[in-house]
Amino acid sequence: MRKHNSDRILLGIVAILILSGFFILASAFLGPAAKKVEIFYAALSKQILIGLVGGGALFFIASRIPYHFWRKISIPLFLASFLLTALVFYPQLGVMHGGARRWLRIGFLFFQPSEVLKFGFLVYLSSWMASHKERVASLKYGLAPFLIITALVAGLLFKEPNMSALIVIGIIAVALFFIAGGRFKQIAIMVLIGAGLIFLAAQTKPYIKERLNVFLNPDYDPQGQSYQLKQSLIAFGSGGIFGRGFGMGVQKFNYLPEPTGDSIFAIIGEEFGFIGTSFLIFLFLLFMFRGFLIAIRSPDNFGRLLGSGIVILIITQSFMNMASMLGVFPLTGLPLPFISQGGSALVMVLLESGVLLNISRYRK
């Protein structure tokens, strides 16, 4: 395959998102830092060291490694990411937080292994579907094994529980199955099964039912379950068209829960207003358009599936986060890619972007 220069437009979008995210996060950190100033420097230093430096190094490496390398290691990568995620149930390593085991502490490393699992599952699924081609839609060689492997991953995430990651992986799986040649009837059945499982999960996991109640009725339990959504909407409302100005938001000070995490989009709404949030949404839409264009131009089926999967992964997480802060989707707890605090999340999104950038070098 003939090499080209990397897609400069995609590179520019990623650079703008990272730079914007750094300044937005620095402003959001002022909220927790109001209690203890050392928090500001410690958290920001960690984000720079792990997220930007570590993630930037992986972004550069992934952009230089031929994307077929990931196909060669797809099975061990998936198995390793699956086992790594399963380690959260090992008492000496897994960390319980908010009633769920989603974090691992190994030495000085503290991270969420489901971020690695998303990528490992995506790579494996792309490789497997590229190998099966026209047999993807068959029951014996396509649909059945696809459902089995997806159910294994879903079961592990349900056990944590990590419903937001489960939904993201479910969307990736169904989307790739469709792109690879799955039939509309099969897709419809899977969507119905997924909806049924979410209903059953709401009956067995009280917090899921509470979040659905908040989504259906934003006035439900305003000082409890819907508090985060209420404070988020106040932030957007006070931001207006142009916002209060960089660093001038007040919701991050003891009002909005997780201002540096999943609530950071509300901070953007308050400080940069409708104009700022619209610009960020535009950047993600541009990332999606450019990413799908790269995937379509890929010279083979694996590149097309892998590129599409990376775009779907990043965009799904982005819009689920933003929609939940606006009350048009249930609260998920997902970070906003490129923006929110979280070293492991930023490292993985930069690695995935680097792989997508490498695919662009082999475009037709």
C-alpha positions in Angstrom: 0.0 0.0 0.0 1.2 3.5 -0.9 1.7 5.8 2.0 0.4 9.4 2.1 0.8 12.2 4.6 -1.3 12.0 7.7 -4.7 13.7 7.6 -3.8 17.3 8.7 -7.5 18.3 9.2 -8.0 15.4 11.7 -4.6 16.3 13.4 -5.8 19.9 13.7 -9.1 18.9 15.2 -7.4 16.7 17.8 -4.9 19.5 18.6 -7.7 22.0 19.2 -9.7 19.6 21.3 -6.7 18.9 23.5 -5.7 22.5 23.9 -9.2 23.6 24.6 -9.7 20.7 27.1 -6.6 21.7 29.0 -7.7 25.3 29.6 -11.3 24.3 30.4 -10.1 21.6 32.8 -7.8 24.2 34.5 -10.8 26.4 35.1 -12.9 23.5 36.4 -10.2 22.6 38.8 -10.7 26.0 40.5 -13.8 24.6 42.2 -12.2 21.7 44.1 -9.1 23.9 44.7 -11.2 26.4 46.6 -11.1 24.0 49.6 -7.5 23.2 49.2 -5.2 25.0 46.8 -2.8 22.0 46.6 -5.5 20.0 44.9 -5.3 22.3 41.9 -1.6 21.8 41.3 -1.6 18.1 42.1 -4.6 17.3 39.9 -3.4 19.5 37.0 0.1 18.0 37.2 -1.2 14.5 37.1 -3.4 15.3 34.1 -0.4 16.8 32.3 2.0 14.0 33.2 -0.3 11.0 32.6 -2.9 12.3 30.1 -1.0 14.8 27.9 2.6 13.5 28.1 1.7 9.8 28.3 -1.2 10.1 25.9 0.7 12.3 23.6 3.5 9.8 23.4 1.0 7.0 22.6 -0.7 9.2 20.0 2.6 9.7 18.2 3.6 6.0 18.4 0.1 4.8 17.2 0.2 7.3 14.3 3.5 5.8 13.1 2.7 2.1 13.6 1.0 0.6 10.5 -2.6 -0.1 11.5 -2.4 -3.8 10.4 -0.2 -4.3 13.5 -3.4 -4.1 15.6 -4.9 -6.9 13.6 -2.0 -9.2 14.3 -2.3 -8.7 18.1 -6.2 -8.4 18.2 -6.7 -11.7 20.1 -4.0 -11.2 22.8 -5.0 -7.6 23.1 -8.7 -8.4 23.7 -7.9 -11.2 26.1 -5.5 -9.0 28.1 -8.0 -6.2 28.2 -10.7 -8.6 29.3 -8.6 -10.1 32.1 -7.4 -6.7 33.2 -11.0 -5.6 33.6 -11.9 -8.8 35.5 -9.1 -8.0 38.0 -11.3 -5.3 39.5 -13.0 -8.1 41.4 -9.7 -9.1 43.0 -9.9 -7.5 46.5 -6.3 -6.5 46.7 -6.4 -4.7 43.3 -10.0 -3.6 42.7 -11.2 -0.3 44.2 -14.8 0.2 45.2 -16.2 3.6 44.5 -19.8 4.7 44.5 -21.1 1.2 44.9 -19.2 -0.2 41.9 -15.8 -1.9 41.2 -14.5 -0.1 38.1 -11.0 0.9 39.2 -7.7 -0.8 39.5 -4.8 0.2 41.7 -1.5 -1.5 40.7 1.4 0.1 42.4 1.4 3.8 41.7 -1.1 3.3 38.8 -4.8 4.0 39.4 -7.0 3.6 36.3 -10.2 2.3 34.8 -9.5 -0.9 32.8 -12.9 -0.7 31.0 -11.3 2.1 28.9 -8.7 -0.5 27.6 -11.4 -3.1 27.2 -13.4 -0.8 24.8 -10.4 -0.5 22.5 -9.4 -4.2 22.8 -12.9 -5.3 22.0 -13.2 -2.9 19.1 -9.9 -4.1 17.6 -10.8 -7.8 18.0 -14.3 -7.3 16.5 -12.9 -5.4 13.5 -10.4 -8.1 12.9 -13.0 -10.9 13.3 -15.5 -9.3 11.0 -12.9 -8.4 8.4 -12.0 -12.1 8.3 -15.6 -13.3 7.9 -16.8 -10.8 5.4 -19.9 -12.2 3.7 -20.5 -14.7 6.5 -21.1 -12.0 9.1 -24.9 -12.1 8.4 -25.1 -15.9 8.7 -26.5 -17.4 11.9 -23.9 -20.1 12.5 -20.7 -18.3 11.5 -21.7 -14.7 12.1 -24.5 -13.7 14.3 -24.2 -16.5 16.9 -20.5 -16.1 17.7 -20.9 -12.3 17.6 -23.6 -12.4 20.2 -21.6 -14.8 22.4 -18.5 -12.7 22.5 -20.5 -9.5 23.0 -22.5 -11.1 25.8 -19.2 -12.1 27.6 -18.0 -8.5 27.6 -21.5 -7.2 28.5 -21.7 -9.7 31.4 -18.4 -8.5 32.9 -19.4 -4.8 32.7 -22.8 -5.6 34.2 -21.2 -7.3 37.1 -19.1 -4.2 38.0 -21.6 -2.6 37.3 -20.6 -0.2 34.6 -23.7 0.4 32.5 -22.4 3.4 30.6 -19.4 1.4 29.3 -21.8 -1.4 28.5 -24.1 0.8 26.5 -21.1 2.3 24.6 -19.7 -1.2 23.8 -23.2 -2.3 22.7 -23.5 0.6 20.3 -20.1 -0.1 18.9 -20.9 -3.8 18.4 -24.2 -3.3 16.7 -22.8 -0.5 14.5 -19.8 -2.6 13.3 -22.1 -5.6 12.7 -24.2 -3.4 10.5 -21.2 -1.9 8.6 -19.8 -5.4 8.1 -22.9 -6.6 6.4 -25.5 -7.4 9.1 -29.1 -7.4 8.1 -31.7 -4.9 9.3 -33.8 -7.6 10.8 -30.9 -8.8 12.9 -30.1 -5.3 14.0 -33.7 -4.7 15.0 -33.7 -7.9 17.1 -30.5 -6.9 18.8 -31.8 -3.4 19.6 -35.0 -4.9 21.1 -32.9 -7.4 23.2 -30.7 -4.5 24.4 -33.8 -2.5 25.4 -35.1 -5.5 27.3 -31.9 -6.0 29.1 -31.8 -2.3 30.2 -35.3 -2.8 31.5 -34.3 -5.9 33.5 -31.2 -4.1 34.7 -33.3 -1.3 36.0 -35.2 -3.8 38.1 -32.1 -5.3 39.6 -29.9 -2.2 39.9 -31.7 0.5 41.9 -29.3 3.3 40.7 -30.3 2.6 37.1 -33.9 2.9 37.9 -33.3 6.1 39.7 -31.4 7.6 36.7 -34.3 6.6 34.4 -36.8 8.3 36.8 -34.7 11.5 36.7 -34.6 11.3 32.9 -38.3 10.8 32.6 -39.1 13.4 35.3 -36.4 16.0 35.9 -38.3 17.3 39.0 -38.0 13.9 40.7 -36.0 14.1 44.0 -34.4 17.6 43.2 -32.2 17.4 46.3 -31.1 13.8 45.6 -31.0 11.9 42.4 -31.8 14.8 40.0 -29.5 17.3 41.9 -26.7 17.0 39.3 -29.0 17.6 36.4 -30.7 20.6 38.1 -27.3 22.2 38.8 -26.2 21.5 35.3 -29.2 23.2 33.8 -28.7 26.2 36.0 -25.1 26.4 34.7 -26.3 26.4 31.1 -29.1 28.9 31.8 -26.7 31.3 33.6 -24.2 31.1 30.7 -26.7 32.4 28.2 -25.5 33.1 24.7 -21.9 34.3 25.4 -21.2 32.9 28.8 -19.8 34.4 32.0 -16.3 34.3 30.7 -13.3 32.0 31.2 -12.8 31.1 34.9 -15.9 33.1 35.9 -18.3 30.3 36.5 -19.8 29.7 39.9 -21.4 26.3 39.6 -18.1 24.5 40.0 -17.9 25.9 43.6 -19.7 23.4 45.8 -22.8 23.3 43.5 -22.2 21.1 40.6 -21.0 17.5 41.4 -18.0 16.2 39.5 -17.1 19.6 37.8 -13.9 18.2 36.4 -15.5 14.9 35.4 -18.7 14.1 33.7 -20.2 17.6 34.5 -17.5 19.6 32.7 -19.8 20.2 29.7 -22.0 22.2 32.1 -18.9 24.3 33.1 -18.3 25.0 29.4 -22.0 26.1 29.0 -21.7 28.5 32.0 -18.4 30.1 31.1 -18.6 30.1 27.3 -22.4 30.0 26.7 -24.3 28.8 23.7 -21.5 30.0 21.4 -18.9 27.9 23.2 -20.9 24.7 23.5 -21.9 25.0 19.9 -18.3 25.3 18.8 -17.4 22.2 20.8 -20.2 20.3 19.3 -19.1 21.5 15.9 -15.5 20.2 16.6 -16.9 16.7 17.5 -19.1 16.7 14.4 -16.1 17.6 12.3 -14.1 14.9 13.9 -16.9 12.4 13.1 -17.1 13.6 9.5 -13.3 13.5 8.9 -13.0 10.1 10.7 -15.7 8.4 8.7 -14.1 9.9 5.5 -10.8 8.3 6.5 -12.5 5.0 7.2 -14.3 5.0 3.8 -11.1 5.7 2.0 -9.3 2.8 3.8 -7.8 0.3 1.3 -9.2 -2.8 3.1 -12.1 -4.0 5.2 -10.1 -4.1 8.4 -9.1 -0.4 8.1 -12.7 0.5 7.3 -14.1 -1.3 10.3 -11.4 -0.2 12.7 -11.6 3.4 11.6 -15.4 3.5 11.8 -15.3 1.8 15.2 -12.9 4.4 16.7 -15.0 7.2 15.4 -18.2 5.6 16.8 -16.5 5.0 20.2 -15.3 8.6 20.6 -18.4 10.3 19.2 -20.8 8.0 21.2 -19.1 8.9 24.5 -19.0 12.6 23.6 -22.6 13.0 22.7 -23.8 10.7 25.6 -22.0 12.9 28.0 -23.2 16.2 26.5 -26.8 14.9 26.1 -26.9 13.7 29.7 -25.9 17.1 31.0 -28.7 18.7 29.0 -31.3 16.2 30.3 -32.0 14.6 26.8 -30.3 11.4 27.8 -30.0 9.6 31.2 -27.0 10.5 33.4 -24.2 8.2 32.5 -21.0 9.2 34.4 -19.0 9.0 31.2 -16.2 11.6 30.9 -16.2 14.0 27.9 -13.4 12.8 25.6 -10.3 15.1 25.3 -11.8 17.4 28.0 -12.7 15.7 31.3 -10.2 14.8 34.1 -9.0 11.2 33.9 -5.6 10.1 32.8 -6.7 6.6 31.6 -9.6 8.0 29.5 -7.4 10.7 27.9 -4.5 8.2 27.2 -6.9 5.8 25.4 -8.7 8.5 23.4 -5.3 9.8 22.2 -4.1 6.3 21.4 -7.3 5.7 19.4 -7.0 9.0 17.6 -3.4 8.1 16.7 -4.5 4.8 15.1 -7.2 6.7 13.1 -4.5 9.1 12.0 -2.3 6.2 10.8 -5.2 4.7 8.8 -5.4 8.1 7.0 -1.9 7.5 5.7 -3.0 4.5 3.6 -6.1 6.1 2.1 -7.1 5.2 -1.4 
